Amino acid sequence: MIRGGRSYVTSPPAFSNDAKRLLVCAANSVTIFSTATGLPVASLDGHRALVTAVIVVPASTPASKILCYCWTASLDGTIRYWDFSVPESIKIINVNSPIISMVIPSLLCQTTENNDKSLKSFAYLSVENTKEAEKESTKVLRGQIKKCNLTDFRMAGGVTLTEFALAIRVHWQPIEILKKWRALKLLNNATFIQINVTFVLKLWLHFVQTKQPNIITVSASGKYFGIRYKCKLQIWKVPTTESERAVVKKITLHHTKNMTVLAFHPNQRIIAAGDVTGRILIWRGFGYRTFVDDDRLLGVRSMNNGEERPGVRRDDDADSCTTWHWHSAEVNVLFFSLDGAYLYSGGKEGVLVVWQLDTGKKKFLPRIGSPLLWFTNSPDPSLSSVSCADNQIHLLKMPSMEILKSISGIKLPCSFPEKYNGLRSGIAFDRNAGLVALPTENYCIQLYSLFDDRGISEVQVCERNHQPGDEVTVVVTLAVLSLDGSMMSTAEVKLPEEGLGGLVCLKFWAFGSQKQFSLSTIVYEPHRDAGISAIAFHPTRPMAVSSSYGGDFKVWICNKGIRQVDEPLSNSGWTCHAVGSYKKKSMTAATFSSDGSVLAVAAETVITLWDADKNILVAVIGDTLTPIVNLSFTGTSEYLVSASWGLKPQLSVWSMSKLSLAWSYMLHVEAIASAEDISSFAVLALLPESSKCNETSFKGRDGVILLFNAADPVPVSTWSVNKAKGGAVSFIQGNQLSIDENELDGKPPQSLLAYINGDREYLLFDPEGKETNEFSAIRREGLSDLEESGKFGYESIYGELPQFDPKRKQASWVPSAPLERPWETIFSGSSHNLPPLTKLCSAFLESLFEKRTAIVE
């Protein structure tokens, strides 16, 4: 089993002491990358939930830079101590509360001031206090800052620095009281509805405003740490001599807007914070009244209480507060240069702004191209990293900020504007190479290796200057790869502005000798002003079909005709070979058979079968309840699988030999994947709301993968999954080098099943492997919950069968004789139960030569 597609930017990374490795939090593990190559070299596996912090133990002497120890924290409520050179987990501390953030100031103090190994190390944790919240349903879900003794591997008992609201647990007791008042006629319906809605809205708004993680930030010297909470900064001074009961002093700094990030000056009492409006606030001389112990050490005196403190609100303990403003949206990144002379800021614009701390003058570094999330310094002053919202980490050369290497994770899909939620962003697979083509928000197609879990390349589909945070104006709706991976086709939609300017483009791409896709042909408005519903490539020839909601489909061929295997298509063009339609219905899906002899195109609720070369309609089959959105031939094309969406979604399997329905289920199918050589196929289906609550069968998940043999309606295997909406499945040819560890009985699997969820996390597994049985397998008794109607198999098509009673007396045999006029009843009954052709011919001829009855006069 191979997992990948995890986010690399949920938490800040950490450099090793020699700056040769970068430790990145990736879901439930920590992935270690080489800074020289940008490739993964190892991983730390053991946590059972999201890893939220990784801290490398710094080297106290130049000789100790070879030491490779780190601490990690996770939402599973544990802290782990690792030797990441092996890698191996050395010690586990159970906190018993989800850990949102962690800092260890004592590690920084030991490297900057002393190297006394007898001193104990303490960590400060931002945790979610789930125990208190579970005691009462009306309790506010609280976050806490707690202290942990890392030396003795235990929590510092009874030490809680602060408590803050993370979220409000919804309780409906006031609404129940209002219902009782209405029942007693103390309230009329109008007053009840008004009070009820007002209460729910206030509760929901409060929940949205307070549900945010509280990240702890520590100073470079390890003397101070702080958090931001709404419009306040809470700053603590670490005791000079740490102990479990040592008093930790705290000050609070106030602002009028919610703050998003903070940073400490490396050697002065200056703190900077950014807010949601893009402003940057700089407090100078903080804590001189509260943290009086350090006045002598710093050689700086605090202002008297009576002196003016410009910009300082309330009675905050600071000498002055300055405000700078350039960013148009919230500030996500703030950090000081190593000498403290400059302040760097970044946010949604994808630009790093360099502020001169003394004068406030600013300059801009080259735009990175994606909203910035984290900035991390390394022990090597010439190397740093910046994490971006597009799931990329760039290794930067300091101070020029030149990008040396990029660690590319799988990118998230484009978020459509609300009024265009009907658009779908397609995912395409290269089965042989183990690649997936993913449309991204910056008008690109990312080619991602499922076996190596890294981005291979990107194809710029639309030549458009995309500014991070701008409203999306172009959407890549489809991306399709040919069977051999040598051709790609994309469809893009330019969204109209105020009802004007919409445009649909169809593009064909060829994979060239430089291992990149290059644009071969672009077709504007291929189906007039109608959108493209599907694109499919011929399995053996440079031919493709595009279908449209406007009521037609077009067959496209490459003007070079049949080409050799190694001949590139970069200089070839595509032209329209044929146009087809059926009763002016929308053509909603299309696919070729395995040998390319049959083209199947869905015309809303029916399936039309065509000879693509001659553009001849061969047959029409099916009549589903809702429009068909997906078609796929299985194996050697003995069966055709269709999926319909709507109020009555349906998964249908059609027999090509009988041109009739074989079986169907009332399921909302998100994706279909067919095996190449056998009549097996897999579907990704969304579970009905009633089934999501079935903890026994589906474990609270929202989707299910069903593996079928096309001839049998009973699933061969089933797996429940999360985040199925917007996901995809496909069969992938096994990569020998990548799946040696997943071999079954000494033989690697011939074909793996790939599942990508809506967040683009993926899983590769052998559907027949032993460990697959442990992967969320659904019990058989839960299968009846899959269908929207609650029925299964035959019942979902024809209704319930009458109850069979073996004790019931069978009707006595009644002799019968052939009718004298069989042609009058031979065509009565269902169309799929017609008699054989030989019987039809004889009956039809007899009807033509009917003998007249002689009339005797």
C-alpha positions in Angstrom: 0.0 0.0 0.0 1.4 3.4 -1.1 0.1 6.7 0.3 0.8 10.1 -1.0 -0.6 13.5 -2.0 -0.3 14.8 1.5 0.0 18.5 2.3 3.5 19.8 3.0 2.4 23.2 4.3 0.1 22.6 7.3 3.0 23.4 9.7 6.4 25.0 9.4 9.3 22.7 8.4 12.6 22.4 10.2 16.2 22.2 8.9 18.8 19.7 10.2 21.8 21.1 12.0 24.0 20.7 8.9 21.2 22.2 6.7 21.5 19.2 4.4 18.0 17.9 5.2 14.6 19.5 5.6 12.0 17.9 7.9 8.4 18.5 6.6 5.2 17.7 8.4 3.1 15.6 6.0 -0.2 14.3 7.4 0.5 11.6 10.0 4.3 11.5 9.4 7.4 13.7 8.8 9.0 13.4 5.4 12.7 14.2 5.3 14.0 15.8 2.1 17.5 16.4 0.8 18.1 20.1 0.3 20.6 19.3 -2.4 18.2 17.4 -4.6 14.7 18.3 -3.2 13.9 14.5 -3.1 12.6 12.6 -0.1 15.2 10.4 1.6 13.3 9.1 4.7 10.2 9.5 6.8 9.3 9.4 10.5 6.1 7.2 10.8 4.3 6.5 14.0 1.8 9.2 14.8 -1.9 8.3 14.3 -3.1 11.9 13.5 -1.8 15.1 11.8 1.7 16.1 12.9 1.6 19.7 13.9 5.2 20.5 15.0 8.7 19.3 14.3 11.6 20.7 16.2 15.3 19.7 15.6 17.5 19.6 18.6 20.1 22.3 17.8 23.8 21.6 17.9 25.6 23.1 20.9 29.1 22.7 19.4 30.3 22.5 15.8 31.2 18.9 16.3 27.7 18.0 17.4 26.2 19.1 14.0 26.2 15.4 13.0 23.6 14.6 15.7 20.1 14.1 14.3 17.5 14.3 17.0 14.1 15.9 16.8 10.8 16.3 18.7 7.4 16.0 17.0 3.9 16.7 18.3 0.6 15.6 16.8 -3.2 15.8 17.1 -3.1 12.2 18.4 -2.0 13.7 21.8 1.5 12.4 21.8 5.0 13.9 21.7 7.8 11.7 20.2 11.5 11.9 20.4 13.3 10.7 17.2 16.8 9.9 15.9 16.0 10.8 12.3 19.3 9.5 11.0 18.1 5.9 11.4 15.1 6.8 11.5 13.8 5.5 14.9 11.4 6.6 17.6 13.2 6.8 21.0 10.6 8.0 23.4 6.8 8.8 23.5 5.1 11.2 25.9 1.3 11.0 26.2 -0.3 14.4 26.6 -3.9 13.0 26.2 -5.0 16.2 24.4 -4.7 17.1 20.7 -1.5 19.3 20.4 -2.0 22.3 18.1 1.5 23.8 18.4 4.7 23.2 20.4 7.9 25.2 21.2 10.9 24.3 23.3 12.6 27.5 24.5 15.2 25.7 26.6 16.8 24.3 23.5 17.5 27.8 22.2 18.7 29.1 25.5 21.3 26.3 25.8 22.7 27.2 22.4 22.8 30.9 23.0 23.9 31.3 26.6 25.1 28.1 28.2 25.6 24.4 27.6 24.6 23.1 30.9 23.3 19.6 30.2 22.0 19.2 33.7 19.2 21.7 33.1 15.9 20.2 32.3 14.1 20.9 29.1 10.5 22.0 29.0 8.1 22.4 26.1 5.1 24.7 26.0 2.1 23.2 24.2 -1.0 24.7 22.7 -3.6 21.9 23.3 -7.3 21.4 22.9 -8.9 20.7 26.3 -11.3 17.9 25.2 -11.7 16.5 28.7 -13.4 19.6 30.2 -15.5 20.1 27.1 -16.9 16.5 27.3 -18.1 17.0 30.9 -20.9 19.3 29.9 -22.6 19.7 26.5 -22.9 23.5 27.2 -19.1 23.9 27.9 -17.0 26.0 25.6 -14.4 24.0 23.8 -11.2 25.5 25.3 -7.7 25.7 24.2 -4.9 25.8 26.7 -1.2 26.6 27.0 0.4 23.8 29.0 3.9 22.9 30.1 5.6 19.5 29.6 8.8 18.2 31.2 10.7 16.6 28.3 13.7 15.5 30.4 11.5 13.4 32.7 9.0 12.6 29.8 5.9 13.8 31.7 3.5 16.7 31.9 4.2 19.5 34.4 1.3 18.7 36.8 -1.2 21.5 37.4 0.6 24.1 35.2 -1.7 25.9 32.8 -0.5 29.2 31.5 -3.7 30.4 29.8 -7.0 29.3 28.5 -8.8 30.5 25.4 -11.9 29.6 23.4 -11.3 27.5 20.3 -15.0 26.8 19.5 -18.4 26.8 21.0 -20.1 23.4 21.4 -23.6 23.7 20.0 -26.3 22.9 22.6 -30.0 23.2 21.9 -31.4 23.6 25.4 -32.6 27.2 24.8 -34.4 26.1 21.6 -36.1 23.3 23.5 -37.2 25.8 26.1 -38.6 28.0 23.4 -40.5 25.0 22.0 -42.1 24.4 25.3 -43.1 28.0 25.6 -44.7 27.9 22.2 -46.6 24.7 23.2 -47.9 26.5 26.2 -49.0 29.3 23.9 -46.7 31.7 25.7 -45.1 32.5 22.3 -46.7 32.7 18.9 -45.1 31.1 15.8 -43.7 34.3 14.4 -42.0 35.3 17.7 -40.7 31.7 18.1 -39.2 31.7 14.6 -37.6 35.1 15.1 -36.0 34.2 18.5 -34.9 30.8 17.2 -33.2 32.1 14.1 -31.5 34.9 16.0 -30.1 32.5 18.6 -28.8 30.1 15.9 -27.2 32.8 13.9 -25.4 34.3 16.9 -24.2 30.9 17.9 -22.9 30.1 14.4 -21.2 33.5 14.0 -19.5 33.1 17.4 -18.4 29.6 16.3 -16.9 30.8 13.1 -15.1 33.7 14.7 -13.4 31.7 17.5 -12.6 28.5 15.7 -8.9 29.1 14.9 -5.6 27.3 15.8 -3.4 29.1 18.2 0.2 28.8 17.1 3.0 29.5 19.6 5.9 31.6 18.4 9.2 31.6 20.2 12.0 34.2 20.0 15.4 33.3 18.6 17.0 33.6 22.0 14.4 31.4 23.7 13.6 34.0 26.3 10.1 34.8 25.1 7.2 33.1 23.4 3.7 34.2 22.6 0.4 33.5 20.9 -2.1 35.7 19.0 -5.7 35.4 20.1 -8.3 37.6 18.2 -7.2 41.2 18.9 -4.6 40.4 21.5 -1.0 39.2 21.8 -0.1 37.3 24.9 3.6 37.3 25.6 5.4 35.1 28.2 8.9 35.4 29.5 10.6 32.1 30.1 12.0 31.8 33.7 15.8 32.1 33.9 15.9 28.8 35.9 13.3 26.4 34.5 11.3 24.2 36.8 7.9 22.7 36.8 6.5 25.2 39.3 8.5 28.3 38.0 6.4 31.4 37.6 6.0 32.4 34.0 5.3 36.2 33.7 2.9 37.4 31.0 1.9 40.6 29.3 -0.9 41.4 26.8 -0.7 43.8 23.8 -4.0 45.0 22.3 -5.1 45.9 18.7 -8.4 46.7 17.1 -8.3 43.9 14.5 -7.8 40.2 14.6 -4.1 39.4 14.4 -2.7 36.6 12.2 1.0 36.3 12.8 3.8 37.5 15.2 7.6 37.6 15.2 10.3 38.5 17.8 13.3 40.6 17.1 16.5 38.4 17.5 18.2 40.6 20.1 16.0 43.5 21.1 12.6 43.9 22.8 10.7 44.4 19.6 7.8 42.4 18.5 5.9 42.6 15.2 2.4 41.4 14.4 0.3 41.3 11.2 -3.5 41.5 11.1 -6.4 40.5 8.8 -6.4 43.8 7.0 -2.8 43.7 5.9 -1.4 46.0 8.5 1.9 45.4 10.4 2.3 46.6 14.0 5.6 47.0 15.7 5.8 47.3 19.5 9.2 48.5 20.8 10.3 48.1 24.4 7.7 45.6 25.4 7.6 44.2 28.9 10.0 46.7 30.6 7.6 47.1 33.5 6.6 43.4 33.9 9.9 41.7 32.9 12.1 43.9 35.1 14.8 41.3 35.6 16.2 41.9 32.1 16.6 45.7 32.4 20.1 45.4 33.8 21.2 42.8 31.2 20.0 44.8 28.2 21.3 48.1 29.5 18.2 49.9 28.5 15.8 51.7 30.7 12.0 51.7 30.4 10.1 54.9 29.8 8.4 56.3 32.9 4.7 55.6 33.2 4.0 59.3 32.9 5.9 59.7 29.6 4.0 59.5 26.3 3.8 56.2 24.6 2.8 56.8 20.9 0.5 54.2 19.4 0.2 52.1 22.5 -3.4 51.1 23.5 -4.8 50.9 26.9 -2.2 50.3 29.6 -0.1 47.9 27.5 3.5 47.4 28.6 5.4 48.8 25.6 7.2 52.1 24.8 5.7 52.7 21.4 3.6 51.0 18.6 4.1 51.8 14.9 1.8 50.7 12.1 2.9 49.9 8.5 0.6 49.0 5.7 1.2 47.6 2.2 -0.6 44.3 2.0 -4.1 44.2 0.6 -5.1 41.1 2.6 -4.1 39.4 5.8 -0.4 39.0 6.6 0.7 35.3 6.9 4.5 35.6 7.1 6.6 37.8 9.4 10.3 37.4 10.3 13.3 39.5 11.1 16.7 39.2 9.4 19.4 37.5 11.4 21.0 40.9 12.3 17.5 42.4 13.1 17.9 45.3 10.7 15.1 44.2 8.3 11.6 42.9 8.7 10.2 40.6 6.0 6.5 40.3 5.4 4.4 38.2 3.0 0.8 37.2 2.4 -1.8 36.5 -0.3 0.0 38.5 -3.0 2.9 36.0 -3.1 5.4 38.8 -2.6 8.0 39.3 0.1 8.3 42.9 1.3 11.5 43.9 2.9 11.1 46.7 5.5 14.0 48.7 6.9 13.3 48.6 10.6 14.7 52.0 11.5 13.2 54.1 8.6 10.1 52.0 7.5 11.3 52.1 3.9 10.4 49.1 1.9 11.5 47.2 -1.2 10.1 44.1 -2.9 11.6 40.8 -3.8 10.6 38.8 -6.9 7.1 37.4 -6.7 7.1 33.7 -5.9 3.7 33.2 -7.4 1.5 31.8 -4.6 0.3 33.0 -1.2 3.0 32.6 1.4 2.4 30.6 4.6 5.7 29.9 6.5 9.3 31.1 6.4 12.0 29.0 8.0 15.7 30.0 8.6 18.4 27.3 8.5 21.7 27.0 10.5 23.3 28.0 7.2 22.8 31.8 6.8 22.7 31.4 3.0 19.8 29.0 3.0 16.1 29.4 3.9 12.8 28.0 2.9 9.3 29.4 2.2 6.1 27.4 2.2 3.4 28.4 -0.2 -0.3 27.8 -0.4 0.0 25.7 -3.6 1.7 22.9 -1.5 5.2 23.8 -2.6 8.3 24.5 -0.4 11.0 26.7 -2.1 14.6 26.5 -0.9 15.9 30.1 -1.2 19.4 31.5 -1.5 19.8 34.3 1.0 19.7 37.3 0.9 18.8 37.4 -2.8 15.8 35.1 -2.3 16.8 33.2 -5.4 14.9 29.8 -5.7 17.4 27.0 -5.6 15.1 24.0 -5.4 11.4 23.4 -5.1 9.7 20.6 -3.2 6.4 20.1 -5.0 3.5 18.4 -3.4 0.2 17.6 -5.2 -1.7 20.8 -5.9 -5.3 21.5 -4.9 -8.0 21.9 -7.5 -9.4 25.2 -8.7 -12.1 26.6 -6.5 -15.0 27.7 -8.8 -17.0 30.8 -8.2 -20.2 30.1 -6.4 -22.4 30.6 -9.5 -20.3 28.0 -11.5 -20.4 25.2 -9.0 -21.8 22.9 -11.8 -18.4 22.9 -13.5 -16.2 19.8 -12.9 -12.5 19.7 -12.9 -11.5 16.3 -14.4 -8.6 14.1 -13.4 -6.7 11.9 -15.9 -4.5 8.9 -15.4 -1.5 7.5 -17.3 -1.9 3.8 -16.3 1.4 2.6 -17.7 3.6 5.4 -16.3 1.7 5.8 -13.0 1.1 9.5 -13.6 -1.9 11.6 -12.9 -2.8 14.9 -14.7 -4.5 17.4 -12.3 -5.9 20.8 -13.2 -4.7 23.5 -10.8 -5.8 27.0 -9.8 -3.0 28.8 -11.7 -4.3 27.6 -15.1 -1.9 24.6 -15.2 -2.0 20.9 -15.5 0.3 19.2 -13.0 1.7 15.9 -13.9 2.3 14.0 -10.7 4.0 10.6 -10.1 1.9 8.4 -7.9 4.8 6.0 -7.2 7.4 8.7 -6.3 4.9 11.1 -4.7 6.3 14.2 -6.3 5.5 16.6 -9.1 7.1 15.8 -12.5 6.2 18.8 -14.5 3.5 21.4 -15.2 1.8 22.4 -18.4 0.7 26.0 -18.7 -2.7 25.6 -20.3 -3.7 29.3 -20.4 -1.2 32.1 -21.1 -2.6 34.4 -18.4 -1.0 36.3 -15.6 -2.6 34.8 -12.6 -2.3 36.9 -9.5 -2.8 34.9 -6.3 -6.1 35.8 -4.6 -7.6 37.2 -7.8 -11.1 36.0 -8.7 -10.9 33.0 -11.0 -11.7 33.9 -14.6 -10.6 30.8 -16.5 -11.3 27.2 -15.4 -9.6 24.1 -16.9 -12.6 21.8 -16.8 -11.2 18.7 -18.5 -7.8 17.0 -18.9 -7.6 13.7 -20.7 -4.5 11.6 -21.6 -4.2 9.0 -24.3 -3.7 5.4 -23.4 0.1 5.5 -24.2 0.5 8.9 -22.6 1.8 10.6 -25.8 -1.2 12.9 -26.3 -3.3 15.1 -24.0 -6.4 17.2 -24.6 -7.7 19.9 -22.3 -10.9 22.0 -22.2 -11.0 25.4 -20.7 -13.8 27.9 -20.1 -13.3 31.6 -19.8 -16.0 32.7 -17.4 -18.2 35.6 -18.7 -18.0 38.9 -16.9 -21.5 40.4 -16.3 -22.9 38.0 -18.9 -20.4 38.9 -21.7 -17.1 37.5 -22.9 -17.5 33.7 -22.2 -15.3 31.5 -24.3 -14.7 27.7 -24.6 -11.4 26.3 -25.9 -10.3 22.8 -26.9 -6.6 22.2 -27.0 -4.5 19.2 -28.1 -1.0 18.6 -26.7 1.8 16.3 -27.8 4.6 14.8 -25.7 7.9 15.7 -27.3 11.5 14.6 -27.1 12.1 17.1 -24.3 9.8 15.1 -22.0 7.3 18.0 -22.0 3.9 18.5 -23.5 3.8 21.1 -26.2 0.7 22.7 -27.7 -0.3 21.1 -31.0 -3.7 22.5 -31.9 -6.1 25.0 -30.4 -9.8 25.1 -31.3 -12.0 28.1 -30.2 -15.6 27.4 -29.7 -15.5 23.8 -31.0 -19.2 23.3 -30.4 -20.3 26.9 -30.9 -21.1 28.5 -27.5 -21.8 25.1 -25.8 -19.6 23.7 -23.1 -17.6 20.5 -23.6 -19.0 17.6 -21.5 -16.4 14.9 -22.3 -13.2 14.1 -24.3 -11.9 10.6 -25.1 -9.0 9.3 -27.1 -9.0 6.4 -29.5 -7.0 3.5 -27.9 -4.7 2.8 -30.9 -4.9 5.8 -33.3 -4.4 9.6 -33.1 -8.2 10.1 -33.0 -10.3 11.8 -30.3 -13.9 12.7 -29.7 -15.4 15.6 -27.9 -19.1 15.8 -26.8 -21.0 18.9 -25.9 -24.1 20.0 -24.0 -25.1 21.8 -27.2 -26.4 18.6 -28.8 -23.5 17.3 -30.9 -20.2 15.5 -30.8 -17.2 15.8 -33.0 -14.5 13.3 -34.0 -11.0 14.8 -34.4 -8.0 13.2 -36.2 -4.4 14.2 -36.4 -3.6 15.4 -40.0 -0.5 13.2 -40.1 -2.7 10.1 -39.9 -1.1 6.9 -38.6 2.3 7.6 -37.1 5.2 5.6 -35.9 5.7 4.9 -32.2 8.7 7.2 -31.8 7.5 9.9 -34.1 6.5 13.1 -32.2 3.2 14.9 -32.8 4.5 18.3 -31.8 4.3 19.7 -35.4 1.0 18.1 -36.3 -2.5 19.5 -36.2 -5.9 18.2 -35.5 -8.9 18.6 -37.7 -12.6 17.7 -37.4 -13.3 14.4 -39.1 -17.0 14.0 -38.4 -20.0 15.6 -36.6 -22.8 13.6 -35.1 -26.0 14.2 -33.1 -29.0 12.4 -31.9 -32.5 14.0 -31.7 -30.9 17.3 -30.7 -30.2 16.0 -27.2 -27.3 17.0 -25.1 -24.3 14.7 -25.6 -23.2 14.2 -22.0 -20.5 11.5 -22.1 -18.3 9.6 -24.6 -15.8 6.7 -24.7 -14.2 4.3 -27.2 -14.3 0.5 -26.9 -11.0 -1.3 -26.2 -10.2 -1.9 -29.9 -11.6 1.4 -31.0 -14.3 -0.1 -33.3 -17.2 1.3 -31.3 -17.8 4.9 -30.1 -20.3 5.2 -27.3 -21.9 8.6 -26.8 -24.5 9.4 -24.2 -27.4 11.5 -25.4 -28.9 12.5 -22.0 -30.6 9.3 -20.9 -29.8 7.0 -23.8 -26.5 5.6 -25.2 -25.8 5.8 -28.9 -23.3 3.5 -30.5 -21.4 4.7 -33.6 -18.8 3.7 -36.2 -16.4 6.5 -35.7 -14.7 6.1 -39.1 -17.9 6.1 -41.1 -19.9 8.3 -38.7 -22.8 5.8 -38.8 -25.2 5.2 -36.0 -25.1 1.5 -35.2 -27.5 1.1 -32.3 -29.3 2.9 -29.5 -29.6 1.3 -26.0 -30.8 2.2 -22.6 -33.2 4.6 -21.1 -32.0 5.8 -17.6 -34.0 7.9 -15.2 -31.5 10.8 -15.2 -28.8 12.0 -17.7 -25.7 9.9 -18.1 -22.4 11.7 -17.1 -19.9 8.9 -17.4 -19.3 6.0 -19.7 -16.6 3.2 -19.7 -16.2 -0.1 -21.5 -14.9 -3.0 -19.4 -12.1 -5.3 -20.4 -12.6 -6.5 -24.0 -15.8 -4.3 -24.3 -18.2 -7.1 -23.5 -20.0 -4.7 -21.1 -20.5 -0.9 -21.0 -20.8 0.9 -17.6 -22.7 4.1 -17.2 -23.3 6.5 -14.4 -26.2 8.9 -14.1 -26.5 11.9 -11.9 -29.6 13.7 -10.6 -32.5 13.1 -8.3 -32.4 9.4 -9.1 -28.7 8.6 -9.7 -28.0 5.2 -11.2 -25.1 2.9 -11.9 -25.9 0.7 -14.9 -24.1 -2.1 -16.7 -25.1 -2.9 -20.3 -24.5 -6.1 -22.2 -23.0 -5.3 -25.6 -23.9 -8.8 -27.0 -27.6 -8.4 -26.1 -27.7 -4.6 -26.3 -29.7 -4.5 -23.1 -29.4 -3.7 -19.4 -27.6 -6.4 -17.4 -28.1 -4.9 -13.9 -28.0 -1.6 -12.1 -28.0 0.1 -8.7 -29.4 3.4 -7.5 -26.0 4.9 -6.6 -24.4 8.3 -7.0 -21.2 7.3 -8.8 -18.4 9.9 -8.7 -15.9 8.0 -10.9 -15.6 4.7 -12.9 -12.3 2.8 -13.6 -12.2 -0.3 -15.9 -9.4 -2.9 -16.0 -7.7 -3.4 -19.3 -7.8 -7.2 -19.9 -10.5 -8.5 -17.6 -14.1 -7.5 -17.2 -13.6 -5.9 -13.8 -14.3 -2.4 -12.9 -14.3 -0.2 -9.9 -16.6 2.7 -9.0 -16.3 5.5 -6.4 -19.8 6.1 -5.0 -21.0 8.7 -2.5 -22.9 7.3 0.4 -26.5 8.4 1.2 -26.9 10.5 4.3 -28.6 7.6 6.0 -25.6 5.4 5.5 -23.0 7.8 6.8 -24.3 7.3 10.3 -23.7 3.6 10.1 -20.6 3.4 12.2 -20.5 -0.4 12.1 -20.4 -0.8 8.3 -19.0 2.5 7.0 -17.1 3.9 10.1 -18.6 7.3 9.5 -17.1 7.8 6.1 -18.8 9.5 3.2 -17.8 7.3 0.2 -17.2 3.7 -0.9 -15.1 2.0 -3.5 -16.9 -1.0 -5.1 -15.0 -3.6 -7.2 -17.3 -5.6 -9.6 -17.0 -8.3 -12.1 -19.2 -6.9 -14.9 -21.2 -10.1 -15.2 -22.1 -10.2 -11.5 -24.0 -7.5 -9.6 -22.6 -8.6 -6.3 -19.4 -6.6 -5.5 -16.1 -8.6 -5.3 -14.6 -6.2 -2.8 -15.7 -3.0 -1.0 -13.8 -0.3 0.9 -15.2 2.7 2.7 -13.3 6.0 2.1 -13.3 9.7 3.2 -13.6 12.8 1.1 -15.1 11.0 -1.8 -16.7 14.1 -3.3 -14.6 15.2 -6.3 -12.4 12.1 -6.1 -11.3 9.6 -8.7 -10.2 5.9 -9.1 -8.1 4.2 -11.7 -6.2 0.9 -12.3 -2.5 1.5 -12.5 0.2 -0.9 -13.8 2.5 -2.0 -11.0 5.9 -0.4 -10.8 8.4 -3.1 -9.8 10.9 -0.7 -8.3 8.2 1.1 -6.2 6.1 -1.8 -4.9 8.7 -4.4 -3.9 7.7 -3.9 -0.3 4.1 -4.6 -1.2 4.7 -7.9 -2.9 2.1 -10.6 -2.2 3.4 -14.2 -1.8 6.6 -13.3 -3.6 4.7 -12.0 -6.7 4.1 -8.3 -7.3 0.6 -7.4 -8.3 -0.1 -7.0 -12.0 -2.4 -4.0 -11.4 -2.9 -1.6 -8.6 -6.0 0.4 -7.7 -5.5 4.1 -7.2 -7.9 6.3 -5.2 -7.6 10.1 -5.1 -9.9 11.9 -2.7 -11.4 15.4 -3.0 -8.3 16.9 -1.2 -6.1 15.0 -3.6 -4.6 12.7 -1.1 -4.2 9.3 -2.7 -3.7 5.6 -2.0 -2.3 2.9 -4.2 -3.2 -0.7 -3.2 -3.5 -4.2 -4.5 -7.2 -4.9 -4.6 -6.4 -8.6 -4.0 -3.7 -8.2 -1.4 -3.8 -9.3 2.1 -3.3 -5.9 3.7 -6.3 -4.6 1.6 -8.5 -6.6 4.0 -7.5 -4.2 6.7 -8.1 -1.1 4.6 -11.6 -0.1 5.7 -13.3 -3.2 4.4 -17.1 -3.1 4.6 -19.0 -5.9 6.1 -21.5 -7.6 3.9 -24.4 -6.7 6.1 -23.7 -3.0 5.3 -24.1 -3.4 1.5 -27.9 -2.9 1.7 -27.3 0.6 2.9 -25.5 1.7 -0.3 -28.4 2.4 -2.6 -30.3 5.6 -2.4 -33.6 3.8 -2.4 -32.6 1.2 0.2 -33.0 -1.6 -2.4 -30.3 -3.7 -4.0 -29.9 -5.6 -7.3 -33.0 -6.9 -9.0 -35.3 -4.9 -6.6 -33.7 -1.6 -7.6 -34.8 -2.2 -11.2 -38.0 -4.2 -11.2 -39.3 -3.9 -7.6 -39.8 -6.4 -4.9 -40.4 -10.1 -5.8 -43.5 -11.8 -4.3 -42.7 -13.9 -1.3 -42.2 -17.5 -2.3 -44.0 -20.1 -0.2 -42.8 -23.7 -0.8 -45.9 -25.1 0.9 -48.3 -23.4 -1.4 -50.0 -25.7 -3.7 -49.0 -25.3 -7.3 -51.6 -24.7 -9.9 -52.7 -27.8 -11.7 -51.5 -28.4 -15.2 -53.9 -27.2 -17.9 -53.5 -28.5 -21.4 -53.1 -25.9 -24.1 -53.2 -25.7 -27.9 -51.5 -23.3 -30.3 -53.6 -20.3 -31.3 -55.1 -20.2 -34.7 -54.1 -16.6 -35.1 -50.7 -16.3 -33.3 -49.7 -13.0 -35.0 -52.3 -11.2 -33.0 -50.6 -11.8 -29.6 -47.0 -12.5 -30.6 -45.9 -8.8 -30.1 -47.6 -8.3 -26.8 -45.5 -8.1 -23.7 -42.1 -6.5 -22.9 -39.8 -5.7 -25.8 -36.9 -7.6 -24.3 -38.9 -10.8 -24.3 -39.6 -11.0 -28.1 -39.6 -14.6 -29.6 -36.8 -15.8 -31.8 -36.5 -14.5 -35.3 -37.5 -17.8 -36.9 -40.8 -17.8 -35.1 -41.4 -14.2 -35.9 -40.9 -14.8 -39.7 -43.2 -17.7 -39.9 -46.0 -15.9 -37.9 -45.6 -12.8 -40.0 -45.8 -14.7 -43.3 -48.9 -16.5 -42.1 -50.6 -13.2 -41.3 -50.0 -12.1 -44.9 -51.4 -15.3 -46.4 -54.4 -15.6 -44.1 -57.1 -17.8 -45.5 -60.5 -16.3 -45.8 -63.4 -18.3 -44.4 -65.6 -19.7 -47.2 -69.1 -18.3 -47.3 -71.8 -20.9 -48.1 -74.8 -19.4 -49.8 
